[in-house]
Amino acid sequence: MVAARAGKTVKVSVSLSKEDLATLRRHAKAEHQGNLSAAFAEAARLLRQRAARRRLLDELGGPALTLESAAAIDAEQEGRRPPTKPRTRTAA
């Protein structure tokens, strides 16, 4: 079911597991003042970024990204410090 919306948006109907919907609602409440559409839009943006990275790596012939590398790139794009590995303590 698709209906025309004001502006550039389109209304759609989706089916999700209860757990996935609960996760999206929690994220929407924490990050988007409860706006579930904004949470979906953020997920779509992240998927577009991931696809663009894959295309770029394919074009450049580079290695596949690890989860750690992808997280570091995401952090840099958002202006955060990249995640680091926890330090391990050695006995004195």
C-alpha positions in Angstrom: 0.0 0.0 0.0 1.6 3.2 -1.2 0.0 6.6 -0.9 1.2 10.1 -2.0 2.5 12.3 0.9 3.3 15.9 1.2 6.8 16.7 0.2 9.2 13.9 -0.7 7.8 11.2 1.5 5.9 8.1 0.7 3.6 6.1 3.1 4.3 2.4 3.2 3.1 -0.6 5.2 5.7 -3.0 6.6 5.6 -6.1 8.7 8.2 -6.5 11.5 8.7 -8.9 14.3 7.6 -7.5 17.7 11.2 -7.4 18.9 12.4 -5.4 15.8 9.5 -3.0 16.2 10.3 -2.6 19.9 13.9 -1.9 19.1 13.0 0.7 16.5 10.6 2.4 18.9 13.2 2.6 21.7 15.7 4.1 19.2 13.1 6.5 17.9 12.2 7.6 21.5 15.9 8.0 22.4 17.2 9.7 19.3 14.3 11.2 17.4 11.8 12.4 20.0 9.7 9.3 19.3 9.5 9.8 15.5 9.4 6.3 14.2 9.7 7.6 10.6 13.0 9.3 11.4 14.3 6.0 12.9 13.4 4.3 9.6 15.0 7.1 7.6 18.2 6.8 9.7 18.3 3.0 9.0 17.9 3.6 5.3 20.7 6.2 5.3 23.0 3.8 7.0 22.2 1.1 4.5 22.9 3.6 1.6 26.3 4.4 3.3 27.1 0.7 3.6 26.3 0.1 -0.1 28.3 3.1 -1.2 31.3 1.8 0.8 31.1 -1.6 -0.9 30.9 0.0 -4.3 33.9 2.2 -3.6 35.9 -0.7 -2.3 34.9 -2.8 -5.4 36.0 0.1 -7.7 39.3 0.6 -5.8 40.0 -3.1 -5.5 40.5 -2.8 -1.7 39.9 -5.4 1.0 36.5 -5.9 2.5 35.7 -3.8 5.6 35.8 -5.4 9.0 33.2 -4.5 11.6 35.8 -2.5 13.4 36.8 -0.6 10.3 33.2 0.2 9.5 32.5 1.4 13.0 35.6 3.7 12.8 34.4 5.2 9.5 30.9 5.7 10.9 32.4 7.5 14.0 34.6 9.7 11.8 31.6 10.7 9.6 29.6 11.6 12.7 32.4 13.6 14.2 33.0 11.1 17.1 36.2 9.4 18.1 36.5 6.0 16.6 35.9 3.1 19.1 39.1 1.6 20.5 39.8 -1.8 21.8 39.7 -2.1 25.6 43.1 -2.2 27.2 44.2 -5.4 28.8 46.0 -5.1 32.0 49.2 -7.0 32.7 50.4 -8.3 36.0 53.0 -6.2 37.7 
